[in-house]
C-alpha cells in the first residue's frame, strides 16, 4: 500500500495461496492497531466489517475472573477478511497482486535480487520479506536469533458457533499449565467465537493438541456442550523477541514475523506487521525518489523499526516477567476492591488483542 501508492516504484505482491485464505490467528485488533489502520486510510472499512469489543474478562489459575471495561476501542476481524482487504487496497493503489505464487528462493546477484517462484523468476531492486514465522529463506539467521533471545511460541485454535456465555468481551485464561501465556475466547460475531491458546513448548511437556484438549475440558467444556465446531483445529508458530534486530540482508528488508517482530508476552503480531511493513514501504519509496544506494544495508530501516516498536517489545518482556510471578492471582483474589480493579484495567488495557 505504501510503496505502490507513492508512485515511485513498480510493486509486485506475491501471495502463496488464493485470497481469501484462513490464517491461524486470534484476529484481534488492539486500540493502537485500529489507530494505525486509520493512518493507512482503511480504518473506517475495517470497523465496518469487524465485531466491536468493549472489554475483557481476565481469569487466573483458580478459575476466578474479573470483567474489565474501559474506553479502549478494540475489534475482532477474521484474518481471511482482514488480509484480503489490505491486499485489495494495495492493488487499488497500484500494486500488482499475483496469487498462487510460491516463493522458493531469494538470491542477491550483482545489486539485483532474484526471486525464484513456481511461476518463474522475478528480478527486483529490493524484496520485502513478509513470509512470517515459517518462511525458510534464512534458516541460519533463524537459528542465530533463537539462540540470542528470540523465542518461538506455539499456538492452536478452533472456531465454534453457539458457545454459551459470550458477549462483547474477550476472555483470557492464565492457566497454571500455560502461564505466563494464556488461552482465549475471542468473539467474531454474536454467534461465532475463536478459541485458542499460546504457550512456550519445552521438553517433557504436552504437545499443542494435548494442551488444547486439556484447556477445553478445564475451562470451557460446559459452555461448548451445545456449540458446533466449525472446521478443524489449526496451529501455527509465532516468532517473538524483545527487540527489533537483523531486519535486513543484501537486497532484502524483513517485516513482521520474518523479522521476529511479535510481542514477547501476548504474541500480538498484527500491529508489528503493519508498522514494519508500512515503514519498509515508505522507506523504499524515499529511496526510489532519490538514490537506491543510500541505504543498501538497511541500517536506516532498522533504526526506524526499532524506534517505532522497540519500547512496546521491551514492555512485552517486562509483562512476561510479571505474569510469571503470583502477582496476577493475588490481585484477582482482591478483585472486589475498586483500586485493584483499576490497577488490573490499566495493566490489561492493551492485552485484549490477537
Residue pairs with C-beta under 8 A, 6 or more apart in sequence:
1 40
1 41
1 86
1 89
1 90
1 93
1 95
1 278
1 281
2 40
2 277
2 278
2 280
2 281
2 282
2 285
3 9
3 11
3 95
3 280
3 281
3 282
3 284
3 285
3 288
4 11
4 90
4 93
4 94
4 95
4 281
5 93
5 94
6 281
6 282
6 285
6 288
6 289
7 94
8 285
8 288
8 289
9 125
9 284
9 285
9 288
10 96
11 90
11 94
11 95
11 96
12 95
12 96
12 98
12 122
12 124
13 87
13 90
13 91
13 95
13 96
13 97
13 98
14 98
14 101
14 103
14 115
14 117
14 122
15 87
15 97
15 98
15 99
15 100
15 101
16 100
16 101
16 102
16 103
17 99
17 100
18 99
18 100
19 80
19 83
19 84
19 87
19 88
19 99
20 80
20 81
20 83
20 84
21 80
21 83
22 79
22 80
22 231
22 234
23 79
23 80
23 83
23 236
24 155
24 156
24 157
24 196
24 234
24 235
24 236
25 79
25 157
25 236
25 269
25 270
25 354
26 76
26 157
26 184
26 186
26 194
26 196
26 353
26 354
27 76
27 77
27 78
27 79
27 82
27 186
27 188
27 194
27 354
28 53
28 74
28 75
28 76
28 170
28 186
28 268
28 270
28 352
28 353
28 354
29 37
29 46
29 50
29 74
29 75
29 76
29 77
29 82
29 270
29 353
29 354
30 74
30 268
30 270
30 271
30 350
30 352
30 353
31 72
31 73
31 74
31 349
31 350
32 271
32 350
33 270
33 271
33 274
33 353
34 43
34 46
34 47
34 73
34 74
34 75
35 43
36 271
36 274
36 275
36 278
37 43
37 46
37 274
38 44
40 274
40 278
41 89
42 85
42 86
42 89
45 85
46 75
46 77
46 82
46 85
47 75
49 77
49 81
49 85
50 75
50 76
50 77
51 75
51 76
51 77
51 187
51 188
51 189
51 190
52 73
52 74
52 75
52 168
53 74
53 75
53 76
53 168
53 169
53 170
53 187
53 352
54 69
54 74
54 168
54 169
55 67
55 68
55 69
55 70
55 168
55 169
55 170
55 352
56 67
56 68
56 169
56 170
56 171
56 172
56 348
56 351
56 352
57 65
57 66
57 67
57 68
57 169
57 170
57 171
57 172
58 65
58 66
58 68
58 172
58 174
58 328
58 332
58 344
58 348
58 351
59 65
59 66
59 171
59 172
59 173
59 174
59 219
59 332
60 174
60 328
60 329
60 332
61 174
61 175
61 176
61 179
61 329
62 329
62 332
63 219
64 332
64 333
64 335
65 171
65 173
65 332
66 332
66 335
66 341
66 344
67 169
68 341
68 344
68 345
68 348
69 169
69 345
70 345
70 349
72 349
72 350
74 170
74 352
74 353
76 170
76 186
76 187
76 188
76 194
76 354
77 188
78 188
82 270
87 97
88 97
90 97
91 97
98 119
100 119
101 117
101 118
101 119
102 117
102 118
103 115
103 116
103 117
103 131
103 137
104 116
104 117
104 118
105 114
105 115
105 116
105 137
106 113
106 114
106 115
106 116
106 127
106 129
106 137
106 251
106 252
107 113
107 114
107 116
108 114
108 249
108 250
108 251
108 252
111 251
112 123
112 124
112 125
112 251
113 123
113 124
113 125
113 126
113 127
113 251
113 252
114 121
114 122
114 123
115 121
115 122
115 123
115 124
115 127
124 251
125 251
125 292
126 251
126 252
126 253
126 284
126 292
127 251
127 252
127 253
128 252
128 253
128 254
128 255
128 277
128 280
128 281
128 284
129 135
129 137
129 252
129 253
129 254
129 255
129 258
129 259
130 255
130 256
130 258
130 273
130 277
131 137
131 258
132 239
132 256
132 257
132 258
133 152
133 236
133 237
133 238
133 239
133 257
134 236
134 237
135 258
138 249
141 246
141 249
142 239
144 246
145 239
145 241
145 245
145 246
145 260
146 152
149 241
149 242
149 243
150 239
150 240
150 241
150 260
151 200
151 239
151 240
151 241
151 264
152 201
152 237
152 238
152 239
152 240
153 181
153 198
153 199
153 200
153 201
153 237
153 238
153 240
153 267
154 198
154 199
154 200
154 201
154 208
154 235
154 237
154 238
155 196
155 197
155 198
155 208
155 235
155 236
155 237
155 238
155 267
156 196
156 197
156 208
156 209
156 211
156 212
156 233
156 234
156 235
157 194
157 195
157 196
157 197
157 212
157 233
157 234
157 235
158 194
158 195
158 196
158 212
158 229
158 230
158 231
158 232
158 233
158 234
159 188
159 192
159 193
159 194
159 195
159 229
159 230
159 231
160 192
160 193
160 194
160 195
160 224
160 227
160 228
160 229
160 230
161 191
161 192
161 193
161 227
161 228
161 230
162 191
162 226
162 227
162 228
163 185
163 193
163 195
163 220
163 223
163 224
163 227
164 222
164 223
164 224
164 225
164 226
164 227
165 223
166 185
166 187
166 190
166 193
167 187
168 187
169 187
169 352
170 184
170 185
170 186
170 187
170 352
171 184
171 185
172 182
172 183
172 184
172 348
172 351
172 352
173 182
173 183
173 184
173 215
173 219
174 180
174 182
174 323
174 328
174 329
175 182
175 183
175 197
175 215
175 218
175 219
177 199
177 206
177 211
177 214
177 215
178 197
178 198
178 199
178 211
178 215
179 323
179 324
180 265
180 320
180 323
180 324
181 197
181 198
181 199
181 200
181 265
181 267
181 323
182 197
182 198
183 195
183 196
183 197
183 215
183 219
184 194
184 195
184 196
184 197
184 354
185 193
185 194
185 195
185 220
186 193
186 194
186 195
186 196
186 354
187 193
188 194
192 230
195 216
195 220
196 212
197 211
197 212
197 215
198 238
198 267
199 208
199 211
201 207
201 208
205 211
206 214
208 235
209 233
212 233
216 224
238 257
238 262
238 267
238 269
239 257
239 260
239 262
240 260
240 262
240 263
240 264
240 267
240 316
241 260
241 261
241 262
241 264
241 313
242 264
242 313
242 314
242 316
242 317
243 306
243 310
243 313
243 314
244 259
244 260
244 261
244 276
244 302
244 305
244 306
244 309
244 310
244 313
245 260
245 302
245 306
246 254
246 259
247 253
247 254
247 255
247 259
247 276
247 298
247 301
247 302
247 305
248 254
248 297
248 298
248 299
248 301
248 302
249 298
250 296
250 297
252 298
253 280
253 283
253 284
253 298
253 301
254 276
255 261
255 273
255 276
255 277
255 279
255 280
256 262
256 269
256 272
256 273
256 276
256 277
257 269
257 272
257 273
259 276
259 305
261 269
261 272
261 273
261 276
261 305
261 309
261 313
262 268
262 269
262 272
263 269
263 272
263 312
263 313
263 316
264 313
264 316
264 317
264 319
264 320
265 316
265 317
265 319
265 320
265 323
266 316
266 319
266 351
266 353
267 354
268 353
268 354
270 353
270 354
271 312
271 353
272 309
272 313
275 305
275 308
275 309
276 305
276 308
276 309
279 301
279 304
279 305
279 308
280 301
283 295
283 300
283 301
283 304
287 294
287 295
294 300
295 301
322 328
331 340
331 343
331 344
332 344
334 340
335 341
335 344
